[in-house]
Amino acid sequence: MKDTLFQAARAAMANSHSPYSKFPVGAALLTAAGNIYHGCNIENASYPEGWCAETSALSQMVTAGERKIAEICVTAEKMDRITPCGGCRQRLVEFATPDTPVHLCDQNGVVETVTLGNLLPTSFKLD
Ligand code: THU
């Protein structure tokens, strides 16, 4: 499954719209229901209006009616072991748990797995 997620993240990255940073990113989410949603970063000429690959993937997942992330994978062609940015960590936490695996990749596949709780301990929660 890890490799399937990596391939989904890679495929999304190929469609990245990142002419300003020239830093394509892809993300893939496996849900509790067993489906995979992926997304790429989408930048804008008004720079702060762009968004991350993880956010695109979340949009796909939520729009499809799913709410539970089982595994997360993110990849970038110019950075091995890229991790989700701070804002995306908070967005992911909304639909995951501290134990949710986050797969980190090099150019060939998953090379390390951490948890979302490792990446964002004591996250903000309203409940
Ligand atoms: N980016 C992501 O898509 N995900 C991350 O986890 C880190 C950063 C994007 C945002 C921007 O389009 C580009 O990478 C450079 O920061």
Residues whose N, C-alpha, C, O or C-beta is under 5 A from the ligand:
A	BS01	THU	S21 F23 V25 N41 E43 W51 C52 A53 E54 T83 P84 C85
